[in-house]
Amino acid sequence: MSTSWAVEEDPRKVANELIEASRGRPGWLAAFTDELGAEALVDQLRWVLGVWRVSASEASRLFGVSRQAVSKWLVKGVPSERIETVANLAAATDLLVRYLKPDRVPAAVRRNAGHLGDRSLLDLVATGDSGGVLEACRAMFDFSAAQA
């Protein structure tokens, strides 16, 4: 298959070219979308670590793996057993950057909070509770109970 396109092109046009070029190759598009999904997850992990200003060493401690493992995730992809964790952290990060100034996020994820049992969001990550991180962020920015 030979296509010629630039990243600046309309994604729909590129997608249509790929679809047309893959005709007669069963499973090619599924494999392609799997690869895109894996790369998107790596981008999400990089984004979370960058926004939270978490180093590779700190990330390895948080995830309970070696620095080399985290580096491998950033190059070769996030292992399947960590997909939900990265997705939860990306969703939480989306809330944090939506409601806080970006330079405030690193302090916010490190601050101990009474409603988290005097733990921080990073502490929750370290215990494997990425769902708790997401729920804490949702609760932080739930303005439905605010009175006018």
ZADO-1210 file (C-alpha; in nm, 4 decimals, padded with zeros to 6 digits):
<atoms>
<atom x="00.0000" y="00.0000" z="00.0000" code="MET" pos="1"/>
<atom x="00.1399" y="00.3372" z="-00.0941" code="SER" pos="2"/>
<atom x="-00.0062" y="00.6656" z="00.0209" code="THR" pos="3"/>
<atom x="00.1381" y="01.0110" z="00.0213" code="SER" pos="4"/>
<atom x="00.0036" y="01.2584" z="00.2744" code="TRP" pos="5"/>
<atom x="00.1175" y="01.5112" z="00.5289" code="ALA" pos="6"/>
<atom x="00.0085" y="01.5502" z="00.8906" code="VAL" pos="7"/>
<atom x="-00.1352" y="01.8914" z="00.7992" code="GLU" pos="8"/>
<atom x="-00.3916" y="01.7294" z="00.5698" code="GLU" pos="9"/>
<atom x="-00.7525" y="01.6826" z="00.6663" code="ASP" pos="10"/>
<atom x="-00.7710" y="01.3683" z="00.8853" code="PRO" pos="11"/>
<atom x="-01.0929" y="01.2622" z="00.7105" code="ARG" pos="12"/>
<atom x="-00.9184" y="01.2700" z="00.3735" code="LYS" pos="13"/>
<atom x="-00.6292" y="01.0627" z="00.5070" code="VAL" pos="14"/>
<atom x="-00.8714" y="00.8178" z="00.6717" code="ALA" pos="15"/>
<atom x="-01.0596" y="00.7743" z="00.3448" code="ASN" pos="16"/>
<atom x="-00.7310" y="00.7102" z="00.1612" code="GLU" pos="17"/>
<atom x="-00.6362" y="00.4468" z="00.4184" code="LEU" pos="18"/>
<atom x="-00.9768" y="00.2838" z="00.3971" code="ILE" pos="19"/>
<atom x="-00.9583" y="00.2711" z="00.0190" code="GLU" pos="20"/>
<atom x="-00.5997" y="00.1416" z="00.0212" code="ALA" pos="21"/>
<atom x="-00.6893" y="-00.1334" z="00.2721" code="SER" pos="22"/>
<atom x="-00.9737" y="-00.2780" z="00.0649" code="ARG" pos="23"/>
<atom x="-00.9237" y="-00.6492" z="00.0173" code="GLY" pos="24"/>
<atom x="-00.6980" y="-00.6770" z="00.3222" code="ARG" pos="25"/>
<atom x="-00.9185" y="-00.8172" z="00.5998" code="PRO" pos="26"/>
<atom x="-00.8125" y="-00.7152" z="00.9465" code="GLY" pos="27"/>
<atom x="-00.5779" y="-00.4382" z="00.8301" code="TRP" pos="28"/>
<atom x="-00.7974" y="-00.1522" z="00.9527" code="LEU" pos="29"/>
<atom x="-00.8545" y="-00.3256" z="01.2871" code="ALA" pos="30"/>
<atom x="-00.4802" y="-00.3690" z="01.3329" code="ALA" pos="31"/>
<atom x="-00.4249" y="-00.0069" z="01.2305" code="PHE" pos="32"/>
<atom x="-00.6810" y="00.1262" z="01.4787" code="THR" pos="33"/>
<atom x="-00.5318" y="-00.0918" z="01.7534" code="ASP" pos="34"/>
<atom x="-00.1934" y="00.0635" z="01.6787" code="GLU" pos="35"/>
<atom x="-00.3416" y="00.4154" z="01.6847" code="LEU" pos="36"/>
<atom x="-00.5133" y="00.3410" z="02.0144" code="GLY" pos="37"/>
<atom x="-00.1885" y="00.2183" z="02.1675" code="ALA" pos="38"/>
<atom x="-00.0054" y="00.5303" z="02.0518" code="GLU" pos="39"/>
<atom x="-00.2852" y="00.7523" z="02.1845" code="ALA" pos="40"/>
<atom x="-00.2473" y="00.5865" z="02.5245" code="LEU" pos="41"/>
<atom x="00.1276" y="00.6584" z="02.5227" code="VAL" pos="42"/>
<atom x="00.0481" y="01.0218" z="02.4380" code="ASP" pos="43"/>
<atom x="-00.1976" y="01.0341" z="02.7280" code="GLN" pos="44"/>
<atom x="00.0612" y="00.8950" z="02.9687" code="LEU" pos="45"/>
<atom x="00.3216" y="01.1477" z="02.8504" code="ARG" pos="46"/>
<atom x="00.0647" y="01.4246" z="02.8895" code="TRP" pos="47"/>
<atom x="-00.0302" y="01.3185" z="03.2448" code="VAL" pos="48"/>
<atom x="00.3328" y="01.2922" z="03.3539" code="LEU" pos="49"/>
<atom x="00.4106" y="01.6279" z="03.1944" code="GLY" pos="50"/>
<atom x="00.1131" y="01.8167" z="03.3372" code="VAL" pos="51"/>
<atom x="00.1639" y="01.6650" z="03.6813" code="TRP" pos="52"/>
<atom x="00.5414" y="01.7226" z="03.6462" code="ARG" pos="53"/>
<atom x="00.6187" y="01.3667" z="03.7433" code="VAL" pos="54"/>
<atom x="00.9677" y="01.2401" z="03.6585" code="SER" pos="55"/>
<atom x="01.0368" y="00.8898" z="03.5314" code="ALA" pos="56"/>
<atom x="01.1737" y="00.8002" z="03.8753" code="SER" pos="57"/>
<atom x="00.8628" y="00.9277" z="04.0499" code="GLU" pos="58"/>
<atom x="00.6377" y="00.7562" z="03.7939" code="ALA" pos="59"/>
<atom x="00.8149" y="00.4269" z="03.8540" code="SER" pos="60"/>
<atom x="00.7523" y="00.4609" z="04.2268" code="ARG" pos="61"/>
<atom x="00.3875" y="00.5536" z="04.1705" code="LEU" pos="62"/>
<atom x="00.3249" y="00.2591" z="03.9393" code="PHE" pos="63"/>
<atom x="00.5371" y="00.0171" z="04.1402" code="GLY" pos="64"/>
<atom x="00.7667" y="-00.0669" z="03.8501" code="VAL" pos="65"/>
<atom x="01.1232" y="00.0114" z="03.7465" code="SER" pos="66"/>
<atom x="01.2242" y="00.3314" z="03.5680" code="ARG" pos="67"/>
<atom x="01.3110" y="00.1139" z="03.2708" code="GLN" pos="68"/>
<atom x="00.9549" y="-00.0210" z="03.2644" code="ALA" pos="69"/>
<atom x="00.8095" y="00.3317" z="03.2527" code="VAL" pos="70"/>
<atom x="01.0557" y="00.4249" z="02.9777" code="SER" pos="71"/>
<atom x="00.9510" y="00.1145" z="02.7850" code="LYS" pos="72"/>
<atom x="00.5829" y="00.2096" z="02.8205" code="TRP" pos="73"/>
<atom x="00.6615" y="00.5514" z="02.6721" code="LEU" pos="74"/>
<atom x="00.8321" y="00.3938" z="02.3718" code="VAL" pos="75"/>
<atom x="00.6620" y="00.0589" z="02.3097" code="LYS" pos="76"/>
<atom x="00.3208" y="00.1191" z="02.4622" code="GLY" pos="77"/>
<atom x="00.1309" y="00.0906" z="02.7870" code="VAL" pos="78"/>
<atom x="00.0745" y="-00.2717" z="02.8967" code="PRO" pos="79"/>
<atom x="-00.2845" y="-00.3909" z="02.8785" code="SER" pos="80"/>
<atom x="-00.3122" y="-00.4241" z="03.2569" code="GLU" pos="81"/>
<atom x="-00.2351" y="-00.0491" z="03.2903" code="ARG" pos="82"/>
<atom x="-00.4752" y="00.0828" z="03.0256" code="ILE" pos="83"/>
<atom x="-00.7555" y="00.1609" z="03.2723" code="GLU" pos="84"/>
<atom x="-00.5101" y="00.3357" z="03.5057" code="THR" pos="85"/>
<atom x="-00.3771" y="00.5615" z="03.2300" code="VAL" pos="86"/>
<atom x="-00.7292" y="00.6336" z="03.1038" code="ALA" pos="87"/>
<atom x="-00.8464" y="00.7300" z="03.4550" code="ASN" pos="88"/>
<atom x="-00.5427" y="00.9528" z="03.5101" code="LEU" pos="89"/>
<atom x="-00.5919" y="01.1184" z="03.1703" code="ALA" pos="90"/>
<atom x="-00.9583" y="01.1887" z="03.2503" code="ALA" pos="91"/>
<atom x="-00.8604" y="01.3306" z="03.5901" code="ALA" pos="92"/>
<atom x="-00.5912" y="01.5438" z="03.4266" code="THR" pos="93"/>
<atom x="-00.8464" y="01.6745" z="03.1788" code="ASP" pos="94"/>
<atom x="-01.0565" y="01.7996" z="03.4710" code="LEU" pos="95"/>
<atom x="-00.7555" y="01.9493" z="03.6469" code="LEU" pos="96"/>
<atom x="-00.6405" y="02.1469" z="03.3428" code="VAL" pos="97"/>
<atom x="-00.9955" y="02.2557" z="03.2663" code="ARG" pos="98"/>
<atom x="-01.0492" y="02.4118" z="03.6091" code="TYR" pos="99"/>
<atom x="-00.7008" y="02.5026" z="03.7316" code="LEU" pos="100"/>
<atom x="-00.4199" y="02.7091" z="03.5893" code="LYS" pos="101"/>
<atom x="-00.1712" y="02.4626" z="03.4389" code="PRO" pos="102"/>
<atom x="00.1083" y="02.5711" z="03.6728" code="ASP" pos="103"/>
<atom x="-00.1160" y="02.4878" z="03.9719" code="ARG" pos="104"/>
<atom x="-00.1760" y="02.1240" z="03.8785" code="VAL" pos="105"/>
<atom x="00.1541" y="01.9830" z="04.0121" code="PRO" pos="106"/>
<atom x="00.0887" y="02.1332" z="04.3557" code="ALA" pos="107"/>
<atom x="-00.2739" y="02.0193" z="04.3494" code="ALA" pos="108"/>
<atom x="-00.1829" y="01.6545" z="04.2855" code="VAL" pos="109"/>
<atom x="00.0770" y="01.6644" z="04.5653" code="ARG" pos="110"/>
<atom x="-00.1386" y="01.8360" z="04.8288" code="ARG" pos="111"/>
<atom x="-00.2776" y="01.6190" z="05.1057" code="ASN" pos="112"/>
<atom x="-00.6526" y="01.6525" z="05.1441" code="ALA" pos="113"/>
<atom x="-00.8730" y="01.5671" z="05.4375" code="GLY" pos="114"/>
<atom x="-01.1424" y="01.4144" z="05.2167" code="HIS" pos="115"/>
<atom x="-00.8758" y="01.1761" z="05.0816" code="LEU" pos="116"/>
<atom x="-00.7761" y="01.0574" z="05.4276" code="GLY" pos="117"/>
<atom x="-00.4986" y="01.3164" z="05.4457" code="ASP" pos="118"/>
<atom x="-00.3463" y="01.1725" z="05.1274" code="ARG" pos="119"/>
<atom x="-00.2687" y="01.3331" z="04.7920" code="SER" pos="120"/>
<atom x="-00.3804" y="01.2320" z="04.4450" code="LEU" pos="121"/>
<atom x="-00.0287" y="01.0983" z="04.3896" code="LEU" pos="122"/>
<atom x="-00.0686" y="00.8857" z="04.7024" code="ASP" pos="123"/>
<atom x="-00.3870" y="00.7386" z="04.5529" code="LEU" pos="124"/>
<atom x="-00.1996" y="00.6544" z="04.2335" code="VAL" pos="125"/>
<atom x="00.0718" y="00.4830" z="04.4372" code="ALA" pos="126"/>
<atom x="-00.1903" y="00.2631" z="04.6057" code="THR" pos="127"/>
<atom x="-00.3271" y="00.1643" z="04.2652" code="GLY" pos="128"/>
<atom x="-00.6473" y="00.3642" z="04.3092" code="ASP" pos="129"/>
<atom x="-00.6623" y="00.5515" z="03.9778" code="SER" pos="130"/>
<atom x="-01.0415" y="00.5317" z="03.9920" code="GLY" pos="131"/>
<atom x="-01.0245" y="00.7138" z="04.3254" code="GLY" pos="132"/>
<atom x="-00.8112" y="00.9830" z="04.1615" code="VAL" pos="133"/>
<atom x="-01.0744" y="01.0358" z="03.8944" code="LEU" pos="134"/>
<atom x="-01.3594" y="01.0364" z="04.1466" code="GLU" pos="135"/>
<atom x="-01.1723" y="01.2839" z="04.3698" code="ALA" pos="136"/>
<atom x="-01.1231" y="01.5179" z="04.0739" code="CYS" pos="137"/>
<atom x="-01.4886" y="01.4875" z="03.9755" code="ARG" pos="138"/>
<atom x="-01.5917" y="01.5693" z="04.3326" code="ALA" pos="139"/>
<atom x="-01.3458" y="01.8605" z="04.3454" code="MET" pos="140"/>
<atom x="-01.5145" y="02.0260" z="04.0500" code="PHE" pos="141"/>
<atom x="-01.8749" y="01.9255" z="04.1140" code="ASP" pos="142"/>
<atom x="-02.0397" y="02.2634" z="04.1287" code="PHE" pos="143"/>
<atom x="-02.3965" y="02.1291" z="04.1321" code="SER" pos="144"/>
<atom x="-02.4180" y="02.1675" z="04.5099" code="ALA" pos="145"/>
<atom x="-02.3012" y="02.5308" z="04.4989" code="ALA" pos="146"/>
<atom x="-02.5667" y="02.7828" z="04.5891" code="GLN" pos="147"/>
<atom x="-02.6376" y="03.0860" z="04.3761" code="ALA" pos="148"/>
</atoms>
